[in-house]
């Protein structure tokens, strides 16, 4: 039964009307809602705001490093310290390391470019910050519906956005309604703000429908894979921040890693692989596991019985795509009836390895524009005040200064390091040129016969691990009796093209073991999709070389339930 047939049998949907509908209870979406309600309270106006969150609660699907610049948060909620915001560990020391396979070189502190300085910033669990923001939003009267995935954009006369519909619940694997079927609900708004994070399912559709990316560079992404460990107090350095480049990546493959010392003997560590890589044999998950074996990382995790140092304990695991595009790829962020904010648009500053401050600021700007429009009696038009305010903001200045950072890496790590230093030191960010990219990440993959297979070491179960034991630590859970939310446009493509030409890269780029090629009884091969493993990272939707995989929303509440990420 098609969605249209279901609506014909069970419709019409129940609907609820609000002034503003926000899709996604991350920092950007919550900042949007909070700012609207703040302005409404200040002016004595009544403006209704609802936030939809596909995770089981705000923060359940949030994953970031994360070092947080509190600048935007201070603008949004000046008394955040008094209100108990979980920014508890200030950065105390910065290190940028260049790794060889066995050794490392630490860049002298006086040579660090301005974007690499973290004085005044905090090492945080962005999931905890998000939960706290949700509490502040609800205290202002924002309604938050957790466990409800926005599955469809609703249009007014096919032109302007009218709102969204949540996904139907209780659809079986065969696509037919089960005994527990519940029809999705329509949430209608004068304006709808999309804050889904990187490669948002609906945001991608809106960019295509309204051609918001016309004249812009293709967007570029990375896959970030993260673990949180508890380590021996003797090797814990609260507030120490380490970023590394080089090994295990080669000179021409963009990637890097981080190790952040939180409070309570915890460290957050992760590896980011640019999804424009060329070798289909590369596995971002395996690169991360290999990176942890480097002496400068292993030392923090490994026990030393002779000196009374206990072996570290891995507490959690997760993965998420990040939008690392920069200002040249930022699409038009408004369209009739709505706006894109946060990583759904691509505001993350990849040079600073930070996005939460940008997400909050963009949400504030969109919220201010939406409030002004609602109280003026407008609806379903373009919130042009939002991009205009962005262009006058400190966020635009910051992103413009660092706009070339990632594009220099097309010329290799050495050239990129030198040229980013020139732009930031010699030119102080006043750069007379702009570098561009001309093709999306998936188009960079080379045929397997032009590349060398990578021999990854087997996990030792102490420092390095396999995918399935890792996914278990993400607390991922999906309703098994539902249609797969990882869909194929053409079922023949995975074997006929991806396996034959590219050696089946989906079996390697997925950090959760969702995709595997298995043999049939006649010895032919087929792609098996283990959708229940999916951590909603969106890597497959981005990197599939034929763009045959399309990620759609599963039932609300499914996916990871990250704790402390």
Residue, then its C-alpha position, 0 to 999 in steps of 0.5 A: x500500500x502506497x502512502x497515498x493509498x494509506x491516506x485514502x483509506x485512513x485519512x485525512x490526517x489530524x492536524x495541529x496549527x502553530x505560528x512556527x514549526x521547527x524540525x529538529x531539537x538540536x542546538x539550532x532548532x532549540x535556539x530558534x524556538x527559544x529566541x522566538x519565545x524570548x522576543x514574544x515575552x519581551x513584547x507581550x505577544x503570543x507566538x506558538x512554537x512546536x519542535x519535532x525531534x525524531x530521537x527518543x528525547x532531545x540529545x539522543x541523536x546528537x553527536x559531536x566532539x565537542x569543543x564549544x565556543x560559548x559566544x552564541x550561547x551567551x547572546x542567547x542565554x546570558x545567565x547560562x552559568x547560573x542556570x546550570x548549563x553543562x559547560x563544566x570543563x574549560x580548555x586548559x591546553x591546545x596541541x596540534x600534532x602531526x603523526x607519523x606511524x610511530x612518532x609525532x611532531x607537536x606544532x609550537x604554540x606560537x605558530x598555531x593559527x588563530x582558529x586553532x586557539x581554544x582559550x575561553x572555550x569548553x569541552x562538552x557533551x553536546x548531548x547534555x547541552x542539548x538536553x539543557x537547551x530543551x529544558x530552557x525552551x520548555x520553560x518558555x512555553x515551547x512544545x517539544x514532541x520527541x519520538x516524532x520524525x518529520x517525514x514529509x514536507x507539506x506545501x500550500x498550493x505546491x509552492x510555499x511550505x505549509x508545514x510537515x507531516x510526521x511518519x505513519x507508525x505501525x507499518x509492517x515490512x511489507x508496507x501494509x498497516x499492522x494492528x498498531x497502525x497510527x496515521x501521521x500528524x500534520x503540523x502546520x505553521x506560518x513558517x517552518x524551520x528545518x534544523x535536521x543536522x547535516x544532510x537533512x532528509x527534508x532539507x535535501x529535498x527543499x534544496x533541490x525543489x527551490x534550487x537553493x544551491x544554484x551558483x554555489x559549490x557542491x556541499x562537502x561532508x565528513x564522517x565523524x566517528x567517536x568514542x568516550x572512554x574513562x581512563x586512569x586518573x594518572x593519565x587524565x589531564x582535564x581540559x587538554x585538547x589534542x588534534x592530529x593530522x597525518x597518519x593513518x591517512x596519506x598525504x592526499x586524503x583529508x582527515x584528522x582526529x581529536x582527543x579531548x579530556x573532559x571532567x571525571x577522568x573521561x576523554x572523548x576521541x574521534x576521527x573525521x574522514x572527509x567523504x571526498x576520498x578516492x580509494x573505495x577500499x578505505x574504511x573510516x571506521x578502521x582508520x579510527x581504530x588504527x589511529x587509536x593504536x598510535x603511541x601518542x593515543x594508546x598511552x592514554x588508554x593502555x594500562x600499566x600494571x607495574x605502575x598501578x595504572x588501570x586500562x581504560x574503559x570504553x563507555x560509548x560509541x557513535x558516528x555522524x556525518x558533518x557538513x564541512x562545506x564552508x561559506x562557498x557552499x552555503x545554499x540560499x537559506x530561505x524559501x517561501x514558508x521556511x528556512x534552513x538553520x545549523x548544519x542542515x544549511x552548512x554553517x559549521x566552521x571546519x577550520x575551527x572544528x566547531x559547529x554548535x556556536x554557528x548552529x545557535x547563532x543561525x537559529x537565533x537569526x532565523x528566530x528573530x526573522x520569524x518572530x518579526x514576520x508573525x507579529x506583522x501578520x505575514x505567513x508563508x513568504x520568504x524570511x529575507x531578514x534572516x540571510x540579511x542579518x547573517x551577512x552582517x553578523x560575526x558568524x559571516x565574518x568568521x566563516x568568510x575568513x576561513x572559507x578556503x580552509x578545506x579546499x586547500x587539502x585538495x593539494x595535500x596536507x603539506x600544501x594545505x598546512x602552509x597555505x592556511x598558515x599564510x592566509x591566517x598569519x600573513x594575511x590575517x584572514x583578509x584573503x583576496x582569492x576564493x578556492x572552489x570545488x567542482x564536484x560532490x563527494x560521491x563523484x571523487x571515488x575511483x574504480x577499484x582497479x585503479x586503487x590499492x586495497x588497504x590491509x587493516x589489522x584485526x581488532x584486539x578487543x582492548x584498544x581497537x574493536x569491531x563494528x558490531x560490538x561498537x554499535x551495541x554501545x550506541x544503544x541503537x534500537x529500531x522497530x524491526x517490523x517496519x520497511x527499511x529506511x535505507x532505500x534503493x532506487x534500483x536494486x540491481x545497482x549495488x551488485x551490478x555497479x558498486x560491487x563490480x566497479x568500486x568493490x562494494x564501498x558501502x560495506x566499508x564506509x558505513x560505520x555500523x555494519x548496515x551494508x554487507x555483500x552475501x552470497x546466494x545459493x548459486x554463488x552470486x552476490x547480493x547486498x544485505x541491508x541490516x537497517x536495525x544497525x543504522x545510527x542515522x549518520x547519513x554517510x551512505x546517502x552522501x558517499x554512495x557513488x551512484x547516489x542509489x541509496x536514499x535515507x528516509x525517516x524510520x519510525x520516530x524514536x528509533x536509532x541511537x540513544x547516545x549517553x554522554x556524547 
